[in-house]
């Protein structure tokens, strides 16, 4: 019973919009008729609407029965819970849509108006604005902390032990000697300049070649052989030694000229320090371009005393003691000759140092210009 009443109510709700649609179509067709007929049709419509409303109100109310909800369409975007909007009344549609007698002859009958779209449908139908590329935001940098960061403290070095200090000083000394040797310039090897040394080199090449033999045994063999030489053989080895001496002089002169006088002067100073530190004989480089050392009044006095011949046969120590006593006994007028010669030599020394070494002499020392 309940199901039957529900179906009847659904049919009534279905017939009511059909009646309204027929009313609209009837109003359009009667638009061509005169005005009195229009009023009759309006009264008919009112009566029809009142009859349907009284019929629906006479039905008993049932709380479990609800109004039928139409199925939503895909393009509308409505949900099932949203009920359909009721159609406008017949009077409003007839007054708004009914054309005049003149316009009705030309215009075609108006078609059914579609149901208005819900706001959700309008939003979906509206064109989406073009998406603009978002600007990449710069990465936020952390604010610098106002507190000053503590600097990492350096680890304190441990004090060196006596053994480590000794090793350190030894390494510095060796490095200093190595640097001095670079400045000292290595002299090229020379040929043997004596008959015995010529014989020794020949013996080494013939018997031993590149192998390093025992020097003592080789020296004994060469000395015995040299004593057994005839005068002609000794003259031959002496001649070879003299030739080697001349060759060495030419090679040495060419090697010296390959350097500047300043380089040769610095090499001699380095050789002087090496003689003191290594206790070995470092020969002084001989170069005619070098400036002769500065002479004093004492040096001129010593040269004059040896040249006189009064000190002949005396040893160097004895001669030096005698000359020093004589120098102290000389008067200022007697020393004036030697002091004047020393002043002239000092002027000569300054000029040569300026020309050769490009330096100025200040208080007996050379200073770079």
C-alpha positions, 0 to 999 in steps of 0.5 A: 500500500505504501509503495502504491501511494509513492508511485502515484505521487511520483506520477503526479509530479511527472504530469505536472511539468507536462501540463505546464509545457502544454500550457506554454505551447497552447499560449504560443498557438493562441497568440494569433487569436484576439485579446478576449481569447487570451483572457479565456485561456489564462482563466483556463490555465489558472483553473487547471493549476488550482485543480492539480494543487488541490488534488496533491494537497488532498493526499495524506502526508507520508514522512518516509516518501520524498520528492523524486529527484531527477538523475543528474547529467554529466555535463551539468555538474549537479549532484543527486542531492540538488533538486530541479528548479520549478518552471516559471508560472504560465503568466510570466512566460506568456507575458515575456514570450508572447509576441505582437500580432505583427511580429508573430507572422514573421517569427518562428515559434520559440523553442524550448528553453534549456534549464539554467545551469548551476553555478558549478556548471558555469565554472566548469564551462568557463575558459581557464585562464592561461597559466603563467610560469611562476617565477622561481623564488630565490633560496632563502639565505640564513641570517648571519648570526650576530654572535661572533664565531670562535676561531679554531685555536691552533694546536701548540707545537711540541718543543723539539728535543735536543736530538731533533734540534741537532738534526734540524741545524744539520739539515740547514747547514747541508742546505746552505752548503748546497746553495753555496756550491751552486753559486761557486760554479763547477770548474770543468775537468782538466787534462793531466799536466804532468808526465806521471799523471799522463801515464796514470790516466793511460794505465787506468784506461788500458787496464781497468776501463770504466771499472774503478780500481784500487788507487794504491795498487795502480799508483805502485804499478805506475811508479815502477813503470815510470822509473823504468822509462828511458829519457826518450819515453819521459820526453814523450810524456812531458810533451803530452803534458805541455800540450794538455796545459795549453788546452786547459788554459784555452778551455778555462779562459772560454769557460770564464768568459761565458759568465759575467764578472759579477757572477765570477765575483759572487762565485769567489765569495761562495768559494771563500765561505765553502773553504771555511765551512767544509775545510776543503780547498776551493780554488779561487777563480781567476779572471782578468776582468775582476777588480783588484782588491783595495790596498792599504798603506801597510800593504804598500809598506810591506811590498816596498820592504820585500822589494828592497831585499833586506828581508832575504833569507828570513822566514815569513813570521820573522819578517812580519814581526820585524816589519811591524816594529819598523812600521810603528817606529815610522813618523807621520811624514815617513808614512805619508808616502804610503798613505798617499799611495793608498788614497790613490788606490782607493780612488782607482778601486771605486772607479773600477767597482762602479764600471765592472760591478755597477756598484758604489763603494761606501766606507770600504764596502760595495753597495748596489747602485 
